[in-house]
Amino acid sequence: MPKLVTNLLKTLSVAVVLIWSLVPILMIVVSSFKADRDIFAAPPRLFFEPTFNNYLTLWTNWGDFFHGLINSAIITIGATVLAVVTSALAGYAYSRFRNPLLSFSAFFLIFIRLIPPIVITLPLFPAVNMLRLNDTHILLMVLYATFFVSLGTLVMRTFMDQIPRELDEAAHIDGATRMQILRRIIFPLSAQGMVAVAVFVIVFAWNEFLFAFIFTTTNAKTAPLVISEMYGAVEGVEWGVLFAASTVQLLPVLIFVILAQKHLVAGLTAGATKG
Amino acid sequence: MSSPAPRRQSRVKAALPALFMVGPVQLMVISMIFIPVLFVAWLSFNESSFGQAPVFVGWQNYVQVLSDPYFWRSMTNTVIVVLIVVHLELLLGLGVALLFASGVPMRPLLLAAVLAPYAVSEISAVVMWRYLFDLDVGFATQLLTFLGLPALEWSINPLHGLILVALLSIWLHLPFTFVILYAARLAIPNDLYEAAGVDGATPFQKFRRITLPLLMPAMLIAMLFRYIFAFRLFSEVWLLTGGGPARQTEVLAVYLYLEAFRYNAFGEAAATGWLLVLASLGLAMFYLRRLYKEMFAANA
């Protein structure tokens, strides 16, 4: 009997966890195929005649949104490459060298993570305007990468610490240069860590709102920003189109996270254990 | 331990390639984060707004901020949201992690479901929760009504607005807390539980004596990070309520944004910013001290 009770409780808990995690997402995706009368039906309709009208409207009236998606893609790729390359280099240095100056700089990196992003927008805003960098892709790439190199370096270091040093030493004795050791041994063996860092940066850069909101206006406007404009529309929100846009923005990264979940878990664990 | 001069030189020399390799990362954080933060400190002692030369005013900005009722309102709101978010999220994260550890059907699928909110942007999450709690047609509102509970009047009642912000914030960040706790739970060797079982320990005793103490370090780390990240909350509040009605749901980051970009009070905004930085460092004080000692112990 108690066995039955625990099993029942467990099933119930699993159901609650599933509902909590998935219902908000499914609701948006499903509702994006609803006509307005079905979106605003009370009680909510589970069965309805699906329509692609919202997607058509999005396509015809919101060119801005697709422009935003392209911008998001460019910025995400740039930020990811920049963050992964610089983190891998730094991670190697912290993994293989010991010296007080290095230790201090590692501590500094962790300390930097504590600074709230909104604070640095104050001095950056006039500086960026002066340098004519406002509303550019490159600015957001560098900003996004910068906010993830601390965690990235930490994760890379954790992964590289697991590569036996004997490998580097043997290669060194065989006359390999440091660059060759990095290229042939260290980077291939720490590829998993690079994927983990890439997952973090991709998800962050694809979804980020604050910096995009402050530093872009038209040219480099990202998809989340366009969605927020739809949502904040003064003359009434077009919910159907908003759901369609949210779905389009969400699905690629959702599929990506599910495919890369192993790396995400490994990366989070590596980043958390070391602080 | 003092080493002779030539050896010290060679030590620096040996470290040169390493310093080169950490160069790019350090350059990025120094130029984009560290120098700007120092500049904020300087700005906070000056009166300035756009296109105006700064004038040194001493502590005046701080006095103004600390005597602004809206600042204190946003401070109170931040504390409310942070306390709800961090502690509920830790409890939920712990619950889900232990549920997974006890064995669940179709684990990979369930894991994907729990991690799913991690992929959602703040704006999409706001759209979702705003629709869920729509006063006329929202699922959640209907459910509350069905259970005989009052609806969450998030757009009218400031406290309700903050509760909704806290809910959606927990929803967005639970994957992070869950993963850290789940990984820590998986790292506990099974022999411990087996041995305790042989000694006739009840499930509750196992939890009290094994799981909880061994999960403590991970829980403290997760809690610290969530404190620091919840404390800088901006987008969820900005997008959901914009700080309204009547500036009653602002949090510190929203207050700072409005001071700087709507009211052009850069000095006050900088003072607020610097207070945010100090508070973040204060929260992390113990952690930083421990880390510092560890790092330099490794070097001795």
Interface residues (C-beta under 8 A of the other chain):
Chain A: K10 S13 V14 V17 L18 W20 S21 L22 V23 P24 I25 M27 I28 S31 I39 F40 A41 A42 P43 P44 V85 T86 S87 L89 A90 Y92 A93 Y94 R96 F97 R98 N99 P100 L101 L102 S103 S105 A106 F107 F108 L109 I110 F111 I112 L114 I115 P116 P117 I118 V119 I120 T121 L122 P123 L124 F125 P126 A127 V142 L143 A145 T146 F147 V149 S150 T153 R178 V203 W206 N207 E208 F209 L210 I214 P224 I227 S228 Y231 G232 W239 L242 F243 S246 Q249 L250 V253 L254 F256 V257 I258 Q261 L264 V265 L268 T269 A272 T273 G275
Chain B: R11 V12 A14 A15 P17 A18 L19 F20 M21 V22 P24 V25 Q26 M28 V29 M32 I33 F34 P36 V37 F39 V40 L43 F50 G95 V96 L99 S102 V104 P105 L110 L111 A112 A113 V114 L115 A116 P117 Y118 A119 V120 S121 E122 I123 S124 A125 V126 V127 M128 W129 Y131 L132 D136 V137 F139 Q142 W171 L174 F176 V179 I180 Y182 A183 A218 I221 A222 F225 I228 F231 R232 F234 S235 L239 A253 L256 Y257 A260 F261 F266 A269 A270 G273 W274 L276 V277 S280 L281 A284 Y287 L288 L291 Y292 M295 F296 A298 N299
